[in-house]
Amino acid sequence: MLRAERQAKILQIIREKGSISSEELIELFDVSHVTIRRDLVALASQKLIVLEHGGATSIDYLEGKPEPLYDTKLYVHSDKKTAIAREAVKLIKDGDILVLDSGTTNYRLAQQLKTEKFSALTVITSDIMVAKDLSSHSRIAVIILGGIVRKSYYNAYGPFTEMILGNLKANKLFLGFDGASMRRGFSNNVLEEVSVKQKMMEISDETIALGDSTKYGVDAPYAICGWEKIQRVITDAAIDPQFISFFTEHGLSYQLATEE
């Protein structure tokens, strides 16, 4: 197991349980005390957990607290993200012009696109990792949006990004987000990304919210949009049933992905 993958799984376990001892982690991952200590220190240095005597406790990265670095975040709930990507690709048709928002769920969608036999697609993205992954595909044209690069997260934002978007048109946007609540709608942890997401929505015929079930019932600091701006939701089957009722009541199309 890669170090980043192990650290992501440790973070996921700590968030789910609230706290865990080093001994439990050593037994679970079958690694040394030194390795686990190094992993916990790495997560604590990102302010994602609090080190305790003999273990660690969780911190919620929302409400202004730091989020995991990209390499760690990629493996957090990775099975859910992959399942969501498999559902998302079912909506894509040959000839589509897509916007893939930044983030690790859209990166999983990019990986899924590479396995499908499309004769022609165009992908617009602000995510450098998405663009890099799709650039080797002979039948997917990639338009990468310029701008200010968010360090350690590999995506562009700012007025240049929005200016380029203003000259483009797309069939579908796969929107990334950090939180979605019934009261407030969709929200994000990074202010600078919000106006880029809103411009992406403006140029797209359809907006599809792409996010795992752990993001629902959560309010991140910065509002993206209300539910009326979203045409479809793709999430995983572990979502709170109250949200299924909410989607139905509001006439919102949804797909629930099941992990393999």
C-alpha positions in Angstrom: 0.0 0.0 0.0 1.3 3.5 -0.9 2.1 5.8 2.0 -0.5 8.4 0.8 -3.1 5.7 0.5 -2.4 4.4 4.0 -2.5 7.9 5.5 -5.8 8.5 3.7 -7.3 5.4 5.2 -6.0 6.3 8.6 -7.6 9.7 8.3 -10.9 8.2 7.2 -10.9 5.8 10.1 -10.1 8.5 12.6 -12.9 10.7 11.2 -15.4 7.8 11.4 -14.4 6.7 14.9 -13.4 10.0 16.4 -10.2 8.6 17.8 -8.0 5.6 17.6 -4.9 4.2 19.3 -1.5 3.7 17.6 -1.7 0.0 18.6 -5.0 -0.5 16.8 -3.5 1.1 13.6 -0.3 -1.0 13.9 -2.5 -4.2 14.0 -4.8 -3.0 11.3 -2.1 -2.1 8.7 0.5 -4.6 9.8 3.3 -2.0 9.9 5.8 -0.8 12.5 5.2 1.6 15.3 7.7 4.0 13.6 5.7 3.9 10.4 2.4 4.7 12.1 3.9 7.4 14.2 5.3 9.0 11.0 1.9 8.8 9.4 0.2 10.4 12.3 2.7 13.2 12.5 2.3 13.8 8.7 -1.5 14.1 9.2 -1.1 16.3 12.3 1.3 18.6 10.4 -1.6 19.3 8.0 -3.9 20.0 11.0 -6.2 17.1 10.1 -5.9 15.3 13.4 -4.7 16.0 16.9 -2.0 13.7 18.3 -2.8 12.2 21.6 -0.7 10.1 24.0 -0.8 6.7 22.3 -3.0 7.7 19.3 -4.9 10.5 17.6 -8.3 12.2 17.5 -10.2 13.8 14.6 -10.6 17.4 13.4 -13.2 18.5 10.9 -11.4 20.2 8.0 -14.4 22.4 7.2 -15.3 25.6 9.1 -12.0 27.1 7.9 -9.7 24.3 8.9 -7.3 22.9 6.4 -8.3 20.1 4.0 -6.1 17.1 3.2 -3.4 17.6 0.6 -4.3 16.3 -2.8 -2.2 13.1 -2.7 -3.9 12.1 0.6 -7.4 13.3 -0.5 -7.2 11.2 -3.6 -7.5 8.0 -1.5 -10.1 9.2 1.0 -13.3 7.3 0.2 -11.7 6.3 -3.0 -14.1 3.3 -3.5 -17.0 5.7 -3.3 -15.4 8.1 -5.8 -14.7 5.4 -8.3 -18.3 4.1 -8.0 -19.6 7.6 -8.6 -17.4 8.0 -11.6 -18.8 4.8 -13.1 -22.3 6.1 -12.8 -21.3 9.6 -14.2 -19.8 8.1 -17.3 -23.2 6.5 -18.2 -24.5 10.1 -18.9 -21.8 11.0 -21.4 -22.4 10.7 -25.1 -20.1 10.8 -28.1 -19.5 14.4 -29.2 -20.3 15.9 -25.8 -18.4 18.9 -24.6 -17.8 18.4 -20.9 -16.6 20.5 -18.0 -14.8 18.6 -15.3 -14.5 20.7 -12.2 -11.4 20.4 -10.0 -11.1 17.7 -7.4 -10.4 14.0 -6.8 -13.8 12.7 -7.7 -13.6 14.3 -11.1 -10.1 12.9 -11.3 -11.7 9.4 -10.9 -14.1 10.3 -13.6 -11.2 11.3 -15.9 -9.7 7.8 -15.3 -13.0 6.2 -16.1 -13.3 8.2 -19.3 -10.0 6.7 -20.5 -11.5 3.2 -20.3 -14.6 3.9 -22.4 -14.7 3.7 -26.2 -15.7 7.2 -27.2 -15.1 8.3 -30.7 -14.9 12.0 -29.8 -15.2 14.1 -26.6 -14.0 17.5 -25.5 -13.1 18.1 -21.9 -12.7 21.5 -20.4 -11.1 21.5 -17.0 -9.3 23.7 -14.5 -7.7 20.6 -12.9 -4.1 20.0 -14.0 -4.2 16.3 -12.9 -7.4 15.7 -14.9 -5.8 17.4 -18.0 -2.6 15.4 -17.6 -4.5 12.1 -17.3 -6.7 12.7 -20.3 -3.9 14.2 -22.6 -2.7 10.7 -23.7 -6.2 9.7 -25.0 -6.2 10.2 -28.8 -10.0 10.9 -29.1 -10.5 13.2 -26.1 -9.7 16.9 -26.8 -8.6 18.6 -23.6 -9.0 22.4 -23.0 -7.1 23.3 -19.8 -8.1 26.6 -18.2 -5.3 29.0 -17.3 -5.0 31.1 -14.2 -3.5 31.1 -10.8 -2.5 27.6 -9.7 -3.6 26.5 -6.2 -0.5 25.1 -4.8 -0.5 21.4 -3.7 -4.0 21.0 -5.2 -3.2 21.4 -8.9 -6.1 23.5 -10.1 -6.5 27.0 -11.6 -8.6 29.9 -10.5 -8.9 33.6 -10.8 -10.0 36.2 -13.5 -8.0 34.6 -16.3 -9.8 31.2 -15.6 -13.2 32.9 -15.7 -12.4 34.9 -18.8 -11.5 31.8 -20.8 -14.7 30.1 -19.5 -16.7 33.0 -20.7 -15.7 32.2 -24.3 -16.7 28.5 -24.1 -19.9 26.4 -24.1 -20.5 23.0 -22.7 -23.2 20.3 -22.6 -22.5 19.0 -19.1 -20.7 20.2 -16.0 -19.6 17.7 -13.4 -19.5 20.0 -10.3 -17.3 19.3 -7.3 -18.1 20.7 -3.9 -17.2 20.3 -0.2 -20.6 20.4 1.4 -24.3 20.2 0.5 -27.2 20.8 3.0 -30.9 21.0 2.5 -31.1 24.5 3.9 -28.1 26.1 2.2 -27.4 24.2 -1.0 -23.9 23.5 -2.2 -20.8 25.1 -0.6 -17.0 25.0 -0.9 -14.0 25.2 1.4 -12.0 27.6 -0.8 -13.4 31.0 -1.6 -11.3 31.6 -4.8 -12.8 28.5 -6.4 -16.4 29.5 -6.0 -16.6 32.1 -8.8 -14.9 29.6 -11.2 -17.6 27.0 -10.4 -20.4 29.5 -10.9 -18.9 30.5 -14.3 -18.7 26.8 -15.2 -22.4 26.4 -14.4 -23.2 29.5 -16.5 -21.7 28.1 -19.7 -23.1 24.6 -19.3 -26.5 23.3 -20.4 -26.7 20.8 -17.4 -25.0 20.8 -14.0 -24.4 17.5 -12.4 -23.3 17.5 -8.7 -20.6 14.9 -8.2 -19.8 14.1 -4.5 -19.8 11.2 -2.1 -22.3 10.8 0.7 -20.0 12.2 3.4 -20.4 15.6 1.9 -24.2 15.7 2.4 -25.5 17.3 5.5 -22.4 19.4 5.7 -22.0 23.2 5.3 -18.6 24.5 4.0 -17.8 28.2 4.6 -18.5 29.6 1.1 -21.8 29.1 -0.8 -21.7 28.0 -4.4 -25.4 27.8 -5.4 -28.9 26.7 -4.3 -30.5 23.4 -5.3 -32.4 25.1 -8.1 -29.2 25.4 -10.1 -28.6 21.7 -10.1 -30.2 19.3 -12.6 -28.8 16.0 -11.3 -27.0 14.5 -8.3 -24.7 11.5 -8.4 -23.6 10.2 -5.1 -23.2 6.8 -3.3 -25.8 4.6 -1.8 -24.7 5.4 1.8 -26.4 8.8 1.6 -28.9 9.7 4.4 -32.4 8.6 3.2 -33.7 12.0 4.1 -31.8 13.4 1.1 -33.4 10.9 -1.2 -36.8 12.2 0.0 -35.6 15.7 -0.5 -34.4 15.0 -4.1 -37.8 13.4 -4.9 -39.8 16.2 -3.3 -37.8 18.8 -5.4 -38.0 16.8 -8.6 -34.3 16.4 -8.7 -32.8 13.5 -10.8 -30.3 11.4 -8.9 -28.2 8.3 -9.3 -26.9 6.2 -6.4 -23.6 4.4 -7.0 -22.8 1.1 -5.3 -19.2 0.2 -4.3 -17.8 -3.0 -5.8 
